């Protein structure tokens, strides 16, 4: 049996004071992991995943005049609501779900197209 326990109050982080710090920290972890797990296909997978996330996030926004886009946006917001609630963010921020998906897409593309990463002044990956 698997049990999930909210231990977020027990966690602390350091060195992730800004959005840029968090971005760089994630890059230094993702790039070597993808290369190790998938070899040269890791970069291809990152590009494909990045483009899919970007499209998933941007299509409802760019096609806002279509009723289907409103439905897609609403579905993203509803499903994202539980996530923002669990991480302690205002539930109203779930309306920004498409922006979250697009940001993940840009991040994955950044990982794929800019190889190598640095962390705290050292080259990693």
MOPAC internal coordinates of N, CA, C and O (Angstrom, degrees):
PM7 1SCF
backbone

  N    0.0000 0     0.00 0     0.00 0    0    0    0
  C    1.4479 1     0.00 0     0.00 0    1    0    0
  C    1.5317 1   108.90 1     0.00 0    2    1    0
  O    1.2310 1   120.84 1   -44.58 1    3    2    1
  N    1.3007 1   116.00 1   135.42 1    3    2    1
  C    1.4582 1   121.37 1   178.43 1    5    3    2
  C    1.5153 1   109.17 1  -104.12 1    6    5    3
  O    1.2310 1   121.34 1   -44.71 1    7    6    5
  N    1.3192 1   115.05 1   135.29 1    7    6    5
  C    1.4581 1   119.28 1   178.46 1    9    7    6
  C    1.5244 1   108.24 1  -127.13 1   10    9    7
  O    1.2310 1   120.55 1   -47.18 1   11   10    9
  N    1.2963 1   116.56 1   132.82 1   11   10    9
  C    1.4544 1   121.93 1   177.15 1   13   11   10
  C    1.5241 1   108.63 1   -97.88 1   14   13   11
  O    1.2310 1   121.28 1   -48.00 1   15   14   13
  N    1.3096 1   115.15 1   132.00 1   15   14   13
  C    1.4552 1   120.69 1  -179.36 1   17   15   14
  C    1.5257 1   107.60 1  -124.88 1   18   17   15
  O    1.2310 1   120.38 1   -48.11 1   19   18   17
  N    1.3144 1   116.88 1   131.89 1   19   18   17
  C    1.4576 1   121.06 1   177.26 1   21   19   18
  C    1.5206 1   108.99 1   -79.00 1   22   21   19
  O    1.2310 1   120.92 1   -74.66 1   23   22   21
  N    1.3304 1   115.84 1   105.34 1   23   22   21
  C    1.4648 1   121.70 1   179.62 1   25   23   22
  C    1.5169 1   110.88 1  -112.49 1   26   25   23
  O    1.2310 1   120.43 1  -160.58 1   27   26   25
  N    1.3391 1   116.78 1    19.42 1   27   26   25
  C    1.4569 1   119.91 1  -175.94 1   29   27   26
  C    1.5255 1   112.67 1   -60.82 1   30   29   27
  O    1.2310 1   119.77 1   151.84 1   31   30   29
  N    1.3239 1   118.04 1   -28.16 1   31   30   29
  C    1.4614 1   120.28 1   178.97 1   33   31   30
  C    1.5347 1   111.73 1   -71.27 1   34   33   31
  O    1.2310 1   120.29 1   165.13 1   35   34   33
  N    1.3151 1   117.06 1   -14.87 1   35   34   33
  C    1.4599 1   121.47 1  -179.35 1   37   35   34
  C    1.5272 1   112.83 1   -93.52 1   38   37   35
  O    1.2310 1   120.15 1   171.46 1   39   38   37
  N    1.3293 1   117.32 1    -8.54 1   39   38   37
  C    1.4541 1   121.29 1  -175.96 1   41   39   38
  C    1.5159 1   111.73 1   -93.87 1   42   41   39
  O    1.2310 1   121.07 1   -37.68 1   43   42   41
  N    1.3079 1   115.56 1   142.32 1   43   42   41
  C    1.4571 1   121.02 1   170.94 1   45   43   42
  C    1.5199 1   108.22 1  -134.02 1   46   45   43
  O    1.2310 1   121.00 1   -27.45 1   47   46   45
  N    1.3072 1   115.69 1   152.55 1   47   46   45
  C    1.4584 1   120.69 1   176.70 1   49   47   46
  C    1.5153 1   108.91 1  -130.72 1   50   49   47
  O    1.2310 1   121.65 1   -22.91 1   51   50   49
  N    1.2936 1   114.44 1   157.09 1   51   50   49
  C    1.4623 1   118.85 1   173.89 1   53   51   50
  C    1.5123 1   108.08 1  -137.23 1   54   53   51
  O    1.2310 1   120.87 1   -28.92 1   55   54   53
  N    1.2994 1   115.94 1   151.08 1   55   54   53
  C    1.4562 1   120.21 1   179.07 1   57   55   54
  C    1.5090 1   114.31 1    82.53 1   58   57   55
  O    1.2310 1   119.70 1  -175.37 1   59   58   57
  N    1.3090 1   118.18 1     4.63 1   59   58   57
  C    1.4562 1   121.60 1   179.28 1   61   59   58
  C    1.5226 1   109.49 1  -118.07 1   62   61   59
  O    1.2310 1   121.37 1  -126.28 1   63   62   61
  N    1.3023 1   114.99 1    53.72 1   63   62   61
  C    1.4582 1   120.31 1  -174.69 1   65   63   62
  C    1.5218 1   113.01 1   -80.13 1   66   65   63
  O    1.2310 1   120.12 1   156.82 1   67   66   65
  N    1.3186 1   117.37 1   -23.18 1   67   66   65
  C    1.4612 1   119.23 1  -176.76 1   69   67   66
  C    1.5293 1   109.92 1  -127.35 1   70   69   67
  O    1.2310 1   121.55 1   -11.36 1   71   70   69
  N    1.3047 1   114.64 1   168.64 1   71   70   69
  C    1.4618 1   120.73 1   176.46 1   73   71   70
  C    1.5248 1   109.44 1   -60.25 1   74   73   71
  O    1.2310 1   120.39 1   136.83 1   75   74   73
  N    1.3363 1   116.85 1   -43.17 1   75   74   73
  C    1.4662 1   121.29 1   179.81 1   77   75   74
  C    1.5176 1   112.43 1   -61.96 1   78   77   75
  O    1.2310 1   120.21 1   139.23 1   79   78   77
  N    1.3315 1   117.21 1   -40.77 1   79   78   77
  C    1.4668 1   120.40 1   177.59 1   81   79   78
  C    1.5249 1   111.00 1   -62.47 1   82   81   79
  O    1.2310 1   120.82 1   137.46 1   83   82   81
  N    1.3242 1   116.05 1   -42.54 1   83   82   81
  C    1.4571 1   120.34 1   179.62 1   85   83   82
  C    1.5275 1   110.27 1   -65.33 1   86   85   83
  O    1.2310 1   120.43 1   137.22 1   87   86   85
  N    1.3215 1   116.79 1   -42.78 1   87   86   85
  C    1.4766 1   122.22 1   178.74 1   89   87   86
  C    1.5330 1   109.94 1   -58.20 1   90   89   87
  O    1.2310 1   120.63 1   130.52 1   91   90   89
  N    1.3298 1   116.40 1   -49.48 1   91   90   89
  C    1.4726 1   120.76 1  -179.31 1   93   91   90
  C    1.5268 1   111.52 1   -64.32 1   94   93   91
  O    1.2310 1   120.05 1   141.71 1   95   94   93
  N    1.3134 1   117.51 1   -38.29 1   95   94   93
  C    1.4563 1   121.06 1   179.21 1   97   95   94
  C    1.5280 1   111.10 1   -63.76 1   98   97   95
  O    1.2310 1   120.54 1   136.90 1   99   98   97
  N    1.3076 1   116.58 1   -43.10 1   99   98   97
  C    1.4562 1   119.74 1   178.67 1  101   99   98
  C    1.5291 1   111.43 1   -67.38 1  102  101   99
  O    1.2310 1   120.51 1   139.25 1  103  102  101
  N    1.3447 1   116.62 1   -40.75 1  103  102  101
  C    1.4752 1   120.68 1   178.57 1  105  103  102
  C    1.5194 1   111.26 1   -58.12 1  106  105  103
  O    1.2310 1   120.46 1   135.74 1  107  106  105
  N    1.3304 1   116.73 1   -44.26 1  107  106  105
  C    1.4633 1   119.89 1  -176.46 1  109  107  106
  C    1.5231 1   111.34 1   -67.63 1  110  109  107
  O    1.2310 1   120.13 1   161.55 1  111  110  109
  N    1.3153 1   117.36 1   -18.45 1  111  110  109
  C    1.4608 1   120.38 1   177.29 1  113  111  110
  C    1.5267 1   111.84 1   -92.20 1  114  113  111
  O    1.2310 1   120.52 1   138.77 1  115  114  113
  N    1.3168 1   116.61 1   -41.23 1  115  114  113
  C    1.4640 1   121.37 1  -175.32 1  117  115  114
  C    1.5265 1   112.01 1   -69.34 1  118  117  115
  O    1.2310 1   120.29 1   132.26 1  119  118  117
  N    1.3301 1   117.05 1   -47.74 1  119  118  117
  C    1.4626 1   119.24 1  -173.45 1  121  119  118
  C    1.5323 1   113.30 1   -58.29 1  122  121  119
  O    1.2310 1   118.88 1   126.46 1  123  122  121
  N    1.3323 1   119.75 1   -53.54 1  123  122  121
  C    1.4703 1   118.12 1  -179.84 1  125  123  122
  C    1.5332 1   112.58 1   -64.97 1  126  125  123
  O    1.2310 1   120.42 1   146.25 1  127  126  125
  N    1.3302 1   116.81 1   -33.75 1  127  126  125
  C    1.4674 1   119.96 1  -179.84 1  129  127  126
  C    1.5250 1   111.02 1   -63.81 1  130  129  127
  O    1.2310 1   120.64 1   134.08 1  131  130  129
  N    1.3165 1   116.39 1   -45.92 1  131  130  129
  C    1.4613 1   120.17 1   179.97 1  133  131  130
  C    1.5218 1   110.67 1   -64.56 1  134  133  131
  O    1.2310 1   120.42 1   138.86 1  135  134  133
  N    1.3228 1   116.81 1   -41.14 1  135  134  133
  C    1.4652 1   120.66 1   179.35 1  137  135  134
  C    1.5334 1   110.20 1   -64.78 1  138  137  135
  O    1.2310 1   120.43 1   139.17 1  139  138  137
  N    1.3130 1   116.79 1   -40.83 1  139  138  137
  C    1.4589 1   120.81 1  -178.84 1  141  139  138
  C    1.5258 1   111.72 1   -68.80 1  142  141  139
  O    1.2310 1   120.42 1   138.73 1  143  142  141
  N    1.3251 1   116.79 1   -41.27 1  143  142  141
  C    1.4673 1   120.18 1  -177.16 1  145  143  142
  C    1.5293 1   113.26 1   -77.12 1  146  145  143
  O    1.2310 1   120.38 1   142.31 1  147  146  145
  N    1.3403 1   116.88 1   -37.69 1  147  146  145
  C    1.4571 1   119.58 1  -169.95 1  149  147  146
  C    1.5189 1   113.94 1  -121.82 1  150  149  147
  O    1.2310 1   119.68 1  -178.52 1  151  150  149
  N    1.3213 1   118.21 1     1.48 1  151  150  149
  C    1.4582 1   120.92 1   180.00 1  153  151  150
  C    1.5193 1   111.01 1    60.66 1  154  153  151
  O    1.2310 1   120.33 1    41.56 1  155  154  153
  N    1.3379 1   116.98 1  -138.44 1  155  154  153
  C    1.4691 1   119.19 1  -178.48 1  157  155  154
  C    1.5292 1   113.17 1   -66.24 1  158  157  155
  O    1.2310 1   120.17 1   160.79 1  159  158  157
  N    1.3331 1   117.28 1   -19.21 1  159  158  157
  C    1.4603 1   120.31 1   178.18 1  161  159  158
  C    1.5229 1   112.13 1   -74.22 1  162  161  159
  O    1.2310 1   120.09 1   164.59 1  163  162  161
  N    1.3186 1   117.43 1   -15.41 1  163  162  161
  C    1.4550 1   120.56 1   179.48 1  165  163  162
  C    1.5127 1   112.49 1   -57.46 1  166  165  163
  O    1.2310 1   120.99 1   137.15 1  167  166  165
  N    1.3181 1   115.72 1   -42.85 1  167  166  165
  C    1.4681 1   119.90 1   179.67 1  169  167  166
  C    1.5265 1   110.72 1   -65.79 1  170  169  167
  O    1.2310 1   120.34 1   138.80 1  171  170  169
  N    1.3210 1   116.95 1   -41.20 1  171  170  169
  C    1.4725 1   121.11 1   178.52 1  173  171  170
  C    1.5245 1   109.87 1   -61.90 1  174  173  171
  O    1.2310 1   120.55 1   135.00 1  175  174  173
  N    1.3161 1   116.56 1   -45.00 1  175  174  173
  C    1.4635 1   120.35 1   179.18 1  177  175  174
  C    1.5268 1   111.75 1   -62.17 1  178  177  175
  O    1.2310 1   120.40 1   141.23 1  179  178  177
  N    1.3250 1   116.84 1   -38.77 1  179  178  177
  C    1.4653 1   119.86 1   177.91 1  181  179  178
  C    1.5282 1   110.93 1   -64.42 1  182  181  179
  O    1.2310 1   120.36 1   138.86 1  183  182  181
  N    1.3340 1   116.91 1   -41.14 1  183  182  181
  C    1.4683 1   120.09 1   179.02 1  185  183  182
  C    1.5255 1   110.11 1   -64.13 1  186  185  183
  O    1.2310 1   120.30 1   132.42 1  187  186  185
  N    1.3252 1   117.03 1   -47.58 1  187  186  185
  C    1.4700 1   120.22 1  -179.11 1  189  187  186
  C    1.5311 1   110.34 1   -61.97 1  190  189  187
  O    1.2310 1   120.29 1   132.44 1  191  190  189
  N    1.3302 1   117.06 1   -47.56 1  191  190  189
  C    1.4678 1   120.44 1   179.27 1  193  191  190
  C    1.5248 1   110.87 1   -62.42 1  194  193  191
  O    1.2310 1   120.31 1   139.64 1  195  194  193
  N    1.3249 1   117.01 1   -40.36 1  195  194  193
  C    1.4621 1   120.82 1   179.13 1  197  195  194
  C    1.5200 1   111.78 1   -61.97 1  198  197  195
  O    1.2310 1   120.43 1   133.94 1  199  198  197
  N    1.3300 1   116.79 1   -46.06 1  199  198  197
  C    1.4653 1   120.44 1  -179.87 1  201  199  198
  C    1.5287 1   111.50 1   -65.25 1  202  201  199
  O    1.2310 1   120.55 1   140.67 1  203  202  201
  N    1.3307 1   116.55 1   -39.33 1  203  202  201
  C    1.4693 1   119.64 1   178.44 1  205  203  202
  C    1.5314 1   111.71 1   -65.35 1  206  205  203
  O    1.2310 1   120.35 1   135.92 1  207  206  205
  N    1.3218 1   116.94 1   -44.08 1  207  206  205
  C    1.4687 1   120.20 1   177.97 1  209  207  206
  C    1.5285 1   111.10 1   -63.72 1  210  209  207
  O    1.2310 1   120.99 1   138.75 1  211  210  209
  N    1.3181 1   115.71 1   -41.25 1  211  210  209
  C    1.4650 1   120.11 1   179.39 1  213  211  210
  C    1.5234 1   110.83 1   -62.67 1  214  213  211
  O    1.2310 1   120.77 1   133.96 1  215  214  213
  N    1.3182 1   116.13 1   -46.04 1  215  214  213
  C    1.4651 1   120.02 1   178.96 1  217  215  214
  C    1.5299 1   110.96 1   -63.79 1  218  217  215
  O    1.2310 1   120.55 1   135.84 1  219  218  217
  N    1.3262 1   116.55 1   -44.16 1  219  218  217
  C    1.4621 1   120.75 1  -179.45 1  221  219  218
  C    1.5279 1   111.14 1   -59.52 1  222  221  219
  O    1.2310 1   120.80 1   142.57 1  223  222  221
  N    1.3267 1   116.08 1   -37.43 1  223  222  221
  C    1.4570 1   119.19 1  -179.79 1  225  223  222
  C    1.5142 1   113.95 1   -80.24 1  226  225  223
  O    1.2310 1   120.41 1   143.74 1  227  226  225
  N    1.3255 1   116.83 1   -36.26 1  227  226  225
  C    1.4618 1   119.26 1  -172.49 1  229  227  226
  C    1.5262 1   114.60 1   -88.63 1  230  229  227
  O    1.2310 1   119.78 1   150.50 1  231  230  229
  N    1.3093 1   118.03 1   -29.50 1  231  230  229
  C    1.4739 1   119.00 1  -175.93 1  233  231  230
  C    1.5322 1   112.19 1   -58.55 1  234  233  231
  O    1.2310 1   118.45 1   133.70 1  235  234  233
  N    1.3399 1   120.57 1   -46.30 1  235  234  233
  C    1.4684 1   117.85 1   178.26 1  237  235  234
  C    1.5329 1   113.01 1   -62.51 1  238  237  235
  O    1.2310 1   120.44 1   149.70 1  239  238  237
  N    1.3178 1   116.77 1   -30.30 1  239  238  237
  C    1.4655 1   120.36 1  -178.81 1  241  239  238
  C    1.5291 1   110.41 1   -78.01 1  242  241  239
  O    1.2310 1   120.46 1   133.47 1  243  242  241
  N    1.3272 1   116.73 1   -46.53 1  243  242  241
  C    1.4666 1   120.23 1  -176.09 1  245  243  242
  C    1.5257 1   112.86 1   -73.00 1  246  245  243
  O    1.2310 1   120.35 1   155.38 1  247  246  245
  N    1.3053 1   116.94 1   -24.62 1  247  246  245
  C    1.4640 1   120.72 1  -179.84 1  249  247  246
  C    1.5240 1   110.61 1  -108.04 1  250  249  247
  O    1.2310 1   120.43 1  -142.19 1  251  250  249
  N    1.3216 1   116.78 1    37.81 1  251  250  249
  C    1.4591 1   122.75 1  -170.79 1  253  251  250
  C    1.5206 1   114.15 1   -59.80 1  254  253  251
  O    1.2310 1   119.27 1   162.07 1  255  254  253
  N    1.3118 1   119.00 1   -17.93 1  255  254  253
  C    1.4729 1   119.96 1  -179.15 1  257  255  254
  C    1.5238 1   112.57 1   -78.47 1  258  257  255
  O    1.2310 1   120.45 1   164.82 1  259  258  257
  N    1.3148 1   116.74 1   -15.18 1  259  258  257
  C    1.4611 1   120.47 1  -179.30 1  261  259  258
  C    1.5285 1   110.36 1   -84.66 1  262  261  259
  O    1.2310 1   120.27 1   -44.02 1  263  262  261
  N    1.3400 1   117.10 1   135.98 1  263  262  261
  C    1.4650 1   119.00 1   176.55 1  265  263  262
  C    1.5298 1   111.82 1   -61.83 1  266  265  263
  O    1.2310 1   120.14 1   150.27 1  267  266  265
  N    1.3340 1   117.34 1   -29.73 1  267  266  265
  C    1.4610 1   120.57 1   178.00 1  269  267  266
  C    1.5158 1   111.06 1   -65.81 1  270  269  267
  O    1.2310 1   120.69 1   145.16 1  271  270  269
  N    1.3170 1   116.28 1   -34.84 1  271  270  269
  C    1.4650 1   119.82 1   177.56 1  273  271  270
  C    1.5225 1   110.91 1   -66.86 1  274  273  271
  O    1.2310 1   120.62 1   140.40 1  275  274  273
  N    1.3196 1   116.42 1   -39.60 1  275  274  273
  C    1.4645 1   119.27 1   176.88 1  277  275  274
  C    1.5270 1   110.61 1   -63.20 1  278  277  275
  O    1.2310 1   121.01 1   140.38 1  279  278  277
  N    1.3311 1   115.68 1   -39.62 1  279  278  277
  C    1.4610 1   120.15 1   178.06 1  281  279  278
  C    1.5302 1   110.54 1   -64.97 1  282  281  279
  O    1.2310 1   120.44 1   137.57 1  283  282  281
  N    1.3323 1   116.77 1   -42.43 1  283  282  281
  C    1.4696 1   120.74 1   178.59 1  285  283  282
  C    1.5285 1   110.40 1   -63.91 1  286  285  283
  O    1.2310 1   120.62 1   136.86 1  287  286  285
  N    1.3225 1   116.43 1   -43.14 1  287  286  285
  C    1.4679 1   120.85 1   179.18 1  289  287  286
  C    1.5320 1   110.02 1   -61.49 1  290  289  287
  O    1.2310 1   121.07 1   134.15 1  291  290  289
  N    1.3262 1   115.57 1   -45.85 1  291  290  289
  C    1.4617 1   120.63 1   179.47 1  293  291  290
  C    1.5311 1   110.73 1   -60.46 1  294  293  291
  O    1.2310 1   120.19 1   135.21 1  295  294  293
  N    1.3312 1   117.24 1   -44.79 1  295  294  293
  C    1.4672 1   120.89 1   179.96 1  297  295  294
  C    1.5299 1   110.90 1   -62.51 1  298  297  295
  O    1.2310 1   120.20 1   139.58 1  299  298  297
  N    1.3304 1   117.22 1   -40.42 1  299  298  297
  C    1.4611 1   120.10 1   177.43 1  301  299  298
  C    1.5281 1   110.61 1   -63.51 1  302  301  299
  O    1.2310 1   120.75 1   136.00 1  303  302  301
  N    1.3200 1   116.17 1   -44.00 1  303  302  301
  C    1.4647 1   120.29 1  -178.51 1  305  303  302
  C    1.5243 1   111.29 1   -64.05 1  306  305  303
  O    1.2310 1   120.28 1   137.02 1  307  306  305
  N    1.3168 1   117.07 1   -42.98 1  307  306  305
  C    1.4659 1   120.61 1  -179.57 1  309  307  306
  C    1.5253 1   110.35 1   -63.45 1  310  309  307
  O    1.2310 1   120.40 1   135.30 1  311  310  309
  N    1.3289 1   116.85 1   -44.70 1  311  310  309
  C    1.4657 1   119.06 1  -178.93 1  313  311  310
  C    1.5283 1   111.56 1   -71.07 1  314  313  311
  O    1.2310 1   120.27 1   151.38 1  315  314  313
  N    1.3206 1   117.09 1   -28.62 1  315  314  313
  C    1.4683 1   121.70 1  -179.40 1  317  315  314
  C    1.5380 1   111.96 1   -79.43 1  318  317  315
  O    1.2310 1   120.88 1   160.09 1  319  318  317
  N    1.3145 1   115.92 1   -19.91 1  319  318  317
  C    1.4653 1   121.00 1  -177.03 1  321  319  318
  C    1.5234 1   112.61 1   -57.33 1  322  321  319
  O    1.2310 1   120.31 1   136.94 1  323  322  321
  N    1.3034 1   117.01 1   -43.06 1  323  322  321
  C    1.4708 1   120.35 1  -179.48 1  325  323  322
  C    1.5211 1   110.99 1   -64.50 1  326  325  323
  O    1.2310 1   120.50 1   141.12 1  327  326  325
  N    1.3316 1   116.64 1   -38.88 1  327  326  325
  C    1.4619 1   119.90 1   178.72 1  329  327  326
  C    1.5299 1   111.10 1   -62.18 1  330  329  327
  O    1.2310 1   120.13 1   129.47 1  331  330  329
  N    1.3272 1   117.35 1   -50.53 1  331  330  329
  C    1.4669 1   118.78 1  -177.67 1  333  331  330
  C    1.5226 1   111.43 1   -64.85 1  334  333  331
  O    1.2310 1   120.53 1   147.17 1  335  334  333
  N    1.3146 1   116.58 1   -32.83 1  335  334  333
  C    1.4648 1   119.67 1   176.27 1  337  335  334
  C    1.5313 1   110.28 1   -63.59 1  338  337  335
  O    1.2310 1   120.49 1   134.74 1  339  338  337
  N    1.3200 1   116.67 1   -45.26 1  339  338  337
  C    1.4699 1   120.60 1  -177.82 1  341  339  338
  C    1.5267 1   113.26 1   -67.58 1  342  341  339
  O    1.2310 1   119.95 1   150.58 1  343  342  341
  N    1.3224 1   117.69 1   -29.42 1  343  342  341
  C    1.4711 1   119.19 1   179.29 1  345  343  342
  C    1.5221 1   111.89 1   -92.52 1  346  345  343
  O    1.2310 1   120.61 1  -171.40 1  347  346  345
  N    1.3258 1   116.44 1     8.60 1  347  346  345
  C    1.4546 1   120.34 1   173.04 1  349  347  346
  C    1.5174 1   115.56 1    80.62 1  350  349  347
  O    1.2310 1   120.39 1  -158.90 1  351  350  349
  N    1.3244 1   116.86 1    21.10 1  351  350  349
  C    1.4613 1   120.58 1   177.79 1  353  351  350
  C    1.5252 1   109.52 1   -98.06 1  354  353  351
  O    1.2310 1   120.03 1   -22.33 1  355  354  353
  N    1.3151 1   117.56 1   157.67 1  355  354  353
  C    1.4693 1   119.49 1   178.00 1  357  355  354
  C    1.5271 1   110.44 1   -61.19 1  358  357  355
  O    1.2310 1   120.85 1   -45.01 1  359  358  357
  N    1.3158 1   115.99 1   134.99 1  359  358  357
  C    1.4588 1   120.11 1  -177.38 1  361  359  358
  C    1.5198 1   112.64 1   -60.40 1  362  361  359
  O    1.2310 1   119.99 1   151.44 1  363  362  361
  N    1.3129 1   117.62 1   -28.56 1  363  362  361
  C    1.4659 1   120.52 1   179.40 1  365  363  362
  C    1.5261 1   111.45 1   -62.10 1  366  365  363
  O    1.2310 1   120.42 1   156.38 1  367  366  365
  N    1.3396 1   116.79 1   -23.62 1  367  366  365
  C    1.4624 1   119.38 1  -179.86 1  369  367  366
  C    1.5277 1   112.45 1   -68.21 1  370  369  367
  O    1.2310 1   120.09 1   168.84 1  371  370  369
  N    1.3339 1   117.43 1   -11.16 1  371  370  369
  C    1.4626 1   120.50 1   176.44 1  373  371  370
  C    1.5258 1   111.57 1   -62.10 1  374  373  371
  O    1.2310 1   120.37 1   159.06 1  375  374  373
  N    1.3238 1   116.89 1   -20.94 1  375  374  373
  C    1.4644 1   121.24 1   177.10 1  377  375  374
  C    1.5276 1   110.23 1   -61.03 1  378  377  375
  O    1.2310 1   120.44 1   155.83 1  379  378  377
  N    1.3147 1   116.76 1   -24.17 1  379  378  377
  C    1.4629 1   121.57 1  -179.34 1  381  379  378
  C    1.5315 1   112.70 1   -87.42 1  382  381  379
  O    1.2310 1   119.89 1  -165.78 1  383  382  381
  N    1.3174 1   117.82 1    14.22 1  383  382  381
  C    1.4666 1   121.74 1  -178.12 1  385  383  382
  C    1.5301 1   112.98 1   -51.11 1  386  385  383
  O    1.2310 1   118.58 1   135.37 1  387  386  385
  N    1.3430 1   120.32 1   -44.63 1  387  386  385
  C    1.4582 1   118.24 1   179.19 1  389  387  386
  C    1.5365 1   112.72 1   -58.60 1  390  389  387
  O    1.2310 1   120.58 1   144.12 1  391  390  389
  N    1.3128 1   116.50 1   -35.88 1  391  390  389
  C    1.4630 1   119.54 1   177.51 1  393  391  390
  C    1.5262 1   110.69 1   -64.91 1  394  393  391
  O    1.2310 1   120.36 1   142.25 1  395  394  393
  N    1.3196 1   116.93 1   -37.75 1  395  394  393
  C    1.4659 1   120.87 1   177.03 1  397  395  394
  C    1.5158 1   111.35 1   -61.80 1  398  397  395
  O    1.2310 1   120.32 1   133.63 1  399  398  397
  N    1.3294 1   117.00 1   -46.37 1  399  398  397
  C    1.4607 1   120.54 1   179.57 1  401  399  398
  C    1.5186 1   110.88 1   -63.23 1  402  401  399
  O    1.2310 1   120.37 1   137.40 1  403  402  401
  N    1.3340 1   116.90 1   -42.60 1  403  402  401
  C    1.4634 1   120.24 1   179.85 1  405  403  402
  C    1.5274 1   110.73 1   -64.23 1  406  405  403
  O    1.2310 1   120.18 1   141.09 1  407  406  405
  N    1.3234 1   117.25 1   -38.91 1  407  406  405
  C    1.4677 1   121.08 1   178.60 1  409  407  406
  C    1.5214 1   110.56 1   -63.50 1  410  409  407
  O    1.2310 1   120.25 1   138.12 1  411  410  409
  N    1.3233 1   117.12 1   -41.88 1  411  410  409
  C    1.4619 1   119.98 1   177.17 1  413  411  410
  C    1.5310 1   109.68 1   -62.21 1  414  413  411
  O    1.2310 1   120.37 1   139.68 1  415  414  413
  N    1.3173 1   116.90 1   -40.32 1  415  414  413
  C    1.4659 1   120.48 1   177.75 1  417  415  414
  C    1.5137 1   112.41 1   -60.81 1  418  417  415
  O    1.2310 1   120.58 1   134.58 1  419  418  417
  N    1.3174 1   116.49 1   -45.42 1  419  418  417
  C    1.4701 1   120.35 1   178.01 1  421  419  418
  C    1.5266 1   109.93 1   -63.09 1  422  421  419
  O    1.2310 1   120.38 1   139.27 1  423  422  421
  N    1.3192 1   116.88 1   -40.73 1  423  422  421
  C    1.4615 1   120.93 1   178.93 1  425  423  422
  C    1.5324 1   110.81 1   -60.76 1  426  425  423
  O    1.2310 1   120.18 1   132.25 1  427  426  425
  N    1.3292 1   117.27 1   -47.75 1  427  426  425
  C    1.4612 1   120.45 1  -179.15 1  429  427  426
  C    1.5284 1   111.42 1   -63.74 1  430  429  427
  O    1.2310 1   120.40 1   140.49 1  431  430  429
  N    1.3236 1   116.85 1   -39.51 1  431  430  429
  C    1.4603 1   119.96 1   175.97 1  433  431  430
  C    1.5209 1   111.26 1   -64.81 1  434  433  431
  O    1.2310 1   120.50 1   141.27 1  435  434  433
  N    1.3200 1   116.66 1   -38.73 1  435  434  433
  C    1.4643 1   120.66 1   176.66 1  437  435  434
  C    1.5264 1   110.23 1   -60.81 1  438  437  435
  O    1.2310 1   120.33 1   136.62 1  439  438  437
  N    1.3254 1   116.98 1   -43.38 1  439  438  437
  C    1.4687 1   121.23 1   178.51 1  441  439  438
  C    1.5244 1   111.07 1   -61.89 1  442  441  439
  O    1.2310 1   120.59 1   141.40 1  443  442  441
  N    1.3266 1   116.49 1   -38.60 1  443  442  441
  C    1.4634 1   120.49 1  -176.63 1  445  443  442
  C    1.5238 1   112.40 1   -76.68 1  446  445  443
  O    1.2310 1   120.54 1   140.10 1  447  446  445
  N    1.3146 1   116.57 1   -39.90 1  447  446  445
  C    1.4652 1   120.11 1  -169.86 1  449  447  446
  C    1.5220 1   114.07 1   -94.32 1  450  449  447
  O    1.2310 1   119.94 1   164.91 1  451  450  449
  N    1.3123 1   117.71 1   -15.09 1  451  450  449
  C    1.4719 1   120.72 1   175.88 1  453  451  450
  C    1.5249 1   108.00 1  -119.48 1  454  453  451
  O    1.2310 1   120.49 1   -95.85 1  455  454  453
  N    1.3312 1   116.67 1    84.15 1  455  454  453
  C    1.4635 1   118.75 1  -176.68 1  457  455  454
  C    1.5237 1   111.80 1   -65.85 1  458  457  455
  O    1.2310 1   121.81 1   -25.37 1  459  458  457
  N    1.3106 1   114.14 1   154.63 1  459  458  457
  C    1.4584 1   119.83 1  -179.31 1  461  459  458
  C    1.5108 1   110.62 1    81.24 1  462  461  459
  O    1.2310 1   121.12 1   -31.44 1  463  462  461
  N    1.2793 1   115.46 1   148.56 1  463  462  461
  C    1.4619 1   120.64 1   179.66 1  465  463  462
  C    1.5150 1   108.16 1  -145.71 1  466  465  463
  O    1.2310 1   121.55 1   -19.66 1  467  466  465
  N    1.3055 1   114.65 1   160.34 1  467  466  465
  C    1.4596 1   118.86 1   174.92 1  469  467  466
  C    1.5175 1   108.29 1  -127.63 1  470  469  467
  O    1.2310 1   121.60 1   -29.59 1  471  470  469
  N    1.3036 1   114.54 1   150.41 1  471  470  469
  C    1.4618 1   120.46 1   179.90 1  473  471  470
  C    1.5106 1   107.61 1  -144.74 1  474  473  471
  O    1.2310 1   121.29 1   -56.70 1  475  474  473
  N    1.3194 1   115.14 1   123.30 1  475  474  473
  C    1.4598 1   122.43 1  -179.99 1  477  475  474
  C    1.5313 1   110.83 1    52.98 1  478  477  475
  O    1.2310 1   121.08 1  -137.16 1  479  478  477
  N    1.3292 1   115.54 1    42.84 1  479  478  477
  C    1.4600 1   121.74 1   175.70 1  481  479  478
  C    1.5206 1   115.12 1    80.08 1  482  481  479
  O    1.2310 1   119.71 1  -177.87 1  483  482  481
  N    1.3148 1   118.15 1     2.13 1  483  482  481
  C    1.4721 1   121.05 1   179.92 1  485  483  482
  C    1.5336 1   108.61 1  -112.38 1  486  485  483
  O    1.2310 1   121.32 1   -35.82 1  487  486  485
  N    1.3142 1   115.08 1   144.18 1  487  486  485
  C    1.4603 1   121.67 1   176.72 1  489  487  486
  C    1.5317 1   108.45 1   -80.28 1  490  489  487
  O    1.2310 1   120.72 1   -52.26 1  491  490  489
  N    1.3341 1   116.23 1   127.74 1  491  490  489
  C    1.4598 1   121.16 1   176.36 1  493  491  490
  C    1.5131 1   108.54 1  -127.97 1  494  493  491
  O    1.2310 1   120.57 1   -23.28 1  495  494  493
  N    1.3065 1   116.52 1   156.72 1  495  494  493
  C    1.4653 1   120.38 1   178.13 1  497  495  494
  C    1.4319 1   111.95 1    77.71 1  498  497  495
  O    1.2310 1   120.10 1   180.00 1  499  498  497

